[in-house]
Amino acid sequence: MNDLNRDSAIVVIAIVALILVCYQAGYIPIGDDNDDIEKVDSQPPNESWNGTTSSSLDEIHPLASTCLTHGGLTRHDHMYLYIQVNGESVTIPENTGVFTDTCNEEGAEMHVVHTHTSDGKLHLEMQTNETVELGVFFDIWGQHFDETGIFDYRVNETHAMTMSVRDADGNISDVDTYDHFILLDGQDILINYGPRA
């Protein structure tokens, strides 16, 4: 009987610990405070853009129109992209850059940078050894991103944007090349837009 009580106690403790970890990670909202939380999606409201500002989408990078399949690749790298706008995480949709209006034929159904899941994992696949900038992915996604801001949000006197990268060796550095940043295997890229401190 003691073994049964001990085993039950271990199970209860494990469940409580799992719930606590999930809560700390933000997977479990607790309380009624979440009713007032504004969700941020990949097309945020027009907060700090005056409508006349140019967009990075005004000139699409040529690689954003390149289509391929998994065959004959000379490069297949992975990196993660995390975006926060005003403290809220933005989800990059799964299959961004797969079977688009541009890349929709058998044998050419993917852009050079694309996603398969919504966890921020980017797949960079090439049949050449060219360098690929982060702006190529935003062009494929159809979203604005450069030193002036991200999505419809613009850097101004009240809002700033920062970008940092952890490379494959674990070194973290601030980056100011934004859309011209070169994508490499194993990177974790964080873009953060929000009120100035």
C-alpha beads as a LAMMPS data file, in Angstrom:
LAMMPS data file: protein, C-alpha beads

197 atoms
196 bonds

1 atom types
1 bond types

-500.0 500.0 xlo xhi
-500.0 500.0 ylo yhi
-500.0 500.0 zlo zhi

Masses

1 110.0

Atoms # bond

1 1 1 0.000 0.000 0.000
2 1 1 2.889 2.395 0.745
3 1 1 4.323 1.832 -2.732
4 1 1 0.981 2.816 -4.262
5 1 1 0.832 6.040 -2.190
6 1 1 4.436 6.885 -3.060
7 1 1 3.810 6.263 -6.775
8 1 1 0.633 8.365 -6.689
9 1 1 2.473 11.207 -4.967
10 1 1 5.221 11.108 -7.612
11 1 1 2.628 11.276 -10.402
12 1 1 0.847 14.227 -8.751
13 1 1 4.140 16.096 -8.251
14 1 1 5.139 15.452 -11.869
15 1 1 1.796 16.753 -13.153
16 1 1 2.008 19.883 -10.988
17 1 1 5.578 20.493 -12.168
18 1 1 4.524 20.079 -15.813
19 1 1 1.637 22.522 -15.368
20 1 1 3.973 25.029 -13.692
21 1 1 6.523 24.769 -16.519
22 1 1 3.785 25.207 -19.160
23 1 1 2.438 28.249 -17.299
24 1 1 5.907 29.811 -17.016
25 1 1 6.470 29.246 -20.738
26 1 1 3.183 31.018 -21.516
27 1 1 1.325 27.992 -22.834
28 1 1 -1.306 28.091 -20.083
29 1 1 -3.074 31.386 -19.349
30 1 1 -4.385 31.640 -15.804
31 1 1 -6.981 34.153 -14.616
32 1 1 -9.281 36.530 -16.457
33 1 1 -6.493 38.967 -17.391
34 1 1 -6.196 37.335 -20.823
35 1 1 -9.560 38.706 -21.953
36 1 1 -7.909 42.104 -22.401
37 1 1 -4.772 40.864 -24.206
38 1 1 -4.542 42.051 -27.789
39 1 1 -3.305 39.342 -30.106
40 1 1 -0.652 40.340 -32.639
41 1 1 -0.775 38.543 -35.953
42 1 1 1.350 38.804 -39.048
43 1 1 -0.665 41.781 -40.304
44 1 1 -0.810 44.180 -37.330
45 1 1 -2.893 47.346 -37.261
46 1 1 -1.552 50.509 -38.834
47 1 1 -0.066 52.008 -35.639
48 1 1 2.841 54.225 -36.585
49 1 1 2.798 54.359 -40.358
50 1 1 1.566 57.478 -42.080
51 1 1 0.622 55.764 -45.350
52 1 1 3.249 57.553 -47.432
53 1 1 6.297 55.695 -46.166
54 1 1 7.936 53.437 -48.707
55 1 1 7.883 49.695 -48.199
56 1 1 10.588 47.093 -48.666
57 1 1 8.049 45.372 -50.927
58 1 1 8.375 48.214 -53.446
59 1 1 11.449 46.411 -54.823
60 1 1 11.403 42.614 -54.528
61 1 1 14.747 40.780 -54.332
62 1 1 15.263 38.540 -57.422
63 1 1 15.796 35.445 -55.232
64 1 1 12.274 35.902 -53.861
65 1 1 10.938 34.807 -57.248
66 1 1 13.192 31.759 -57.581
67 1 1 11.299 28.452 -57.366
68 1 1 12.723 24.995 -56.649
69 1 1 12.056 21.528 -55.301
70 1 1 14.035 19.344 -52.889
71 1 1 16.090 17.762 -55.695
72 1 1 19.580 18.849 -56.727
73 1 1 20.233 21.063 -53.718
74 1 1 23.708 22.357 -52.944
75 1 1 22.494 24.032 -49.763
76 1 1 19.816 23.104 -47.201
77 1 1 20.151 25.210 -44.044
78 1 1 17.848 25.909 -41.129
79 1 1 17.540 28.932 -38.886
80 1 1 14.855 30.252 -36.546
81 1 1 13.182 33.653 -36.805
82 1 1 11.398 35.106 -33.770
83 1 1 9.442 38.363 -34.039
84 1 1 7.966 40.438 -31.238
85 1 1 5.797 43.511 -31.767
86 1 1 4.917 45.554 -28.699
87 1 1 5.749 42.611 -26.443
88 1 1 3.615 40.067 -28.312
89 1 1 5.038 37.202 -30.350
90 1 1 4.125 37.115 -34.034
91 1 1 3.495 33.719 -35.581
92 1 1 5.019 33.096 -38.979
93 1 1 2.465 30.976 -40.854
94 1 1 3.323 27.404 -41.768
95 1 1 4.112 26.754 -45.422
96 1 1 5.006 30.390 -46.078
97 1 1 6.757 30.253 -49.449
98 1 1 5.329 26.853 -50.440
99 1 1 2.820 26.545 -53.316
100 1 1 2.419 30.306 -53.794
101 1 1 1.127 32.226 -56.804
102 1 1 4.741 32.399 -58.029
103 1 1 5.928 28.877 -57.132
104 1 1 3.094 26.480 -57.861
105 1 1 4.282 23.969 -60.453
106 1 1 5.467 20.429 -59.838
107 1 1 9.228 20.520 -59.530
108 1 1 9.105 24.227 -58.641
109 1 1 6.752 24.505 -55.707
110 1 1 8.949 26.206 -53.075
111 1 1 10.740 29.522 -52.715
112 1 1 14.405 29.465 -51.655
113 1 1 13.420 30.437 -48.095
114 1 1 10.215 28.959 -46.713
115 1 1 8.553 27.399 -43.679
116 1 1 6.840 24.072 -43.155
117 1 1 5.708 24.738 -39.573
118 1 1 4.620 27.799 -37.591
119 1 1 7.435 27.606 -35.017
120 1 1 9.692 30.135 -36.777
121 1 1 11.948 27.544 -38.421
122 1 1 13.103 28.809 -41.810
123 1 1 14.320 26.407 -44.490
124 1 1 16.895 27.864 -46.861
125 1 1 17.305 25.615 -49.880
126 1 1 19.403 26.495 -52.904
127 1 1 20.645 24.875 -56.063
128 1 1 23.493 27.429 -56.135
129 1 1 25.903 28.724 -53.482
130 1 1 24.625 32.320 -53.410
131 1 1 24.268 34.226 -50.156
132 1 1 20.687 34.869 -49.110
133 1 1 19.540 37.893 -47.129
134 1 1 16.747 37.853 -44.531
135 1 1 14.851 40.378 -46.663
136 1 1 14.323 37.653 -49.276
137 1 1 12.096 35.770 -46.814
138 1 1 10.074 38.901 -46.020
139 1 1 9.636 39.542 -49.769
140 1 1 8.385 35.960 -50.186
141 1 1 6.093 36.376 -47.175
142 1 1 4.784 39.650 -48.599
143 1 1 5.657 41.646 -45.480
144 1 1 7.634 44.873 -45.061
145 1 1 10.959 44.634 -43.200
146 1 1 13.985 46.919 -43.283
147 1 1 15.643 49.502 -41.033
148 1 1 12.459 51.628 -41.138
149 1 1 10.288 48.984 -39.436
150 1 1 8.403 45.730 -39.753
151 1 1 4.934 44.985 -41.168
152 1 1 2.994 48.274 -40.930
153 1 1 4.962 49.397 -37.859
154 1 1 7.597 52.087 -38.404
155 1 1 10.512 53.254 -36.310
156 1 1 9.840 56.780 -35.049
157 1 1 10.372 59.031 -32.029
158 1 1 8.281 56.747 -29.793
159 1 1 9.048 53.278 -31.205
160 1 1 12.303 51.455 -31.978
161 1 1 13.310 48.162 -33.550
162 1 1 16.233 45.964 -32.586
163 1 1 17.606 42.787 -34.085
164 1 1 19.910 40.254 -32.471
165 1 1 21.323 36.935 -33.613
166 1 1 22.684 33.875 -31.870
167 1 1 24.969 32.040 -34.269
168 1 1 25.555 28.280 -34.453
169 1 1 28.384 28.615 -31.889
170 1 1 26.089 30.328 -29.362
171 1 1 27.545 33.823 -29.783
172 1 1 24.915 36.572 -29.489
173 1 1 25.312 39.884 -31.283
174 1 1 23.208 42.912 -32.128
175 1 1 22.662 43.407 -35.840
176 1 1 21.870 46.583 -37.758
177 1 1 21.809 45.208 -41.296
178 1 1 18.149 44.117 -40.930
179 1 1 16.861 42.979 -44.347
180 1 1 20.439 42.691 -45.667
181 1 1 21.446 40.274 -42.900
182 1 1 22.968 37.090 -44.397
183 1 1 21.213 33.854 -43.404
184 1 1 23.435 31.000 -42.188
185 1 1 22.717 27.552 -40.806
186 1 1 21.991 27.332 -37.081
187 1 1 21.108 30.977 -36.443
188 1 1 18.412 32.196 -34.032
189 1 1 17.232 35.631 -35.173
190 1 1 15.152 37.918 -32.931
191 1 1 13.444 41.056 -34.227
192 1 1 11.855 43.225 -31.551
193 1 1 9.700 46.283 -32.293
194 1 1 8.184 48.319 -29.477
195 1 1 8.158 51.499 -27.405
196 1 1 11.489 53.186 -26.845
197 1 1 12.906 52.773 -23.366

Bonds

1 1 1 2
2 1 2 3
3 1 3 4
4 1 4 5
5 1 5 6
6 1 6 7
7 1 7 8
8 1 8 9
9 1 9 10
10 1 10 11
11 1 11 12
12 1 12 13
13 1 13 14
14 1 14 15
15 1 15 16
16 1 16 17
17 1 17 18
18 1 18 19
19 1 19 20
20 1 20 21
21 1 21 22
22 1 22 23
23 1 23 24
24 1 24 25
25 1 25 26
26 1 26 27
27 1 27 28
28 1 28 29
29 1 29 30
30 1 30 31
31 1 31 32
32 1 32 33
33 1 33 34
34 1 34 35
35 1 35 36
36 1 36 37
37 1 37 38
38 1 38 39
39 1 39 40
40 1 40 41
41 1 41 42
42 1 42 43
43 1 43 44
44 1 44 45
45 1 45 46
46 1 46 47
47 1 47 48
48 1 48 49
49 1 49 50
50 1 50 51
51 1 51 52
52 1 52 53
53 1 53 54
54 1 54 55
55 1 55 56
56 1 56 57
57 1 57 58
58 1 58 59
59 1 59 60
60 1 60 61
61 1 61 62
62 1 62 63
63 1 63 64
64 1 64 65
65 1 65 66
66 1 66 67
67 1 67 68
68 1 68 69
69 1 69 70
70 1 70 71
71 1 71 72
72 1 72 73
73 1 73 74
74 1 74 75
75 1 75 76
76 1 76 77
77 1 77 78
78 1 78 79
79 1 79 80
80 1 80 81
81 1 81 82
82 1 82 83
83 1 83 84
84 1 84 85
85 1 85 86
86 1 86 87
87 1 87 88
88 1 88 89
89 1 89 90
90 1 90 91
91 1 91 92
92 1 92 93
93 1 93 94
94 1 94 95
95 1 95 96
96 1 96 97
97 1 97 98
98 1 98 99
99 1 99 100
100 1 100 101
101 1 101 102
102 1 102 103
103 1 103 104
104 1 104 105
105 1 105 106
106 1 106 107
107 1 107 108
108 1 108 109
109 1 109 110
110 1 110 111
111 1 111 112
112 1 112 113
113 1 113 114
114 1 114 115
115 1 115 116
116 1 116 117
117 1 117 118
118 1 118 119
119 1 119 120
120 1 120 121
121 1 121 122
122 1 122 123
123 1 123 124
124 1 124 125
125 1 125 126
126 1 126 127
127 1 127 128
128 1 128 129
129 1 129 130
130 1 130 131
131 1 131 132
132 1 132 133
133 1 133 134
134 1 134 135
135 1 135 136
136 1 136 137
137 1 137 138
138 1 138 139
139 1 139 140
140 1 140 141
141 1 141 142
142 1 142 143
143 1 143 144
144 1 144 145
145 1 145 146
146 1 146 147
147 1 147 148
148 1 148 149
149 1 149 150
150 1 150 151
151 1 151 152
152 1 152 153
153 1 153 154
154 1 154 155
155 1 155 156
156 1 156 157
157 1 157 158
158 1 158 159
159 1 159 160
160 1 160 161
161 1 161 162
162 1 162 163
163 1 163 164
164 1 164 165
165 1 165 166
166 1 166 167
167 1 167 168
168 1 168 169
169 1 169 170
170 1 170 171
171 1 171 172
172 1 172 173
173 1 173 174
174 1 174 175
175 1 175 176
176 1 176 177
177 1 177 178
178 1 178 179
179 1 179 180
180 1 180 181
181 1 181 182
182 1 182 183
183 1 183 184
184 1 184 185
185 1 185 186
186 1 186 187
187 1 187 188
188 1 188 189
189 1 189 190
190 1 190 191
191 1 191 192
192 1 192 193
193 1 193 194
194 1 194 195
195 1 195 196
196 1 196 197
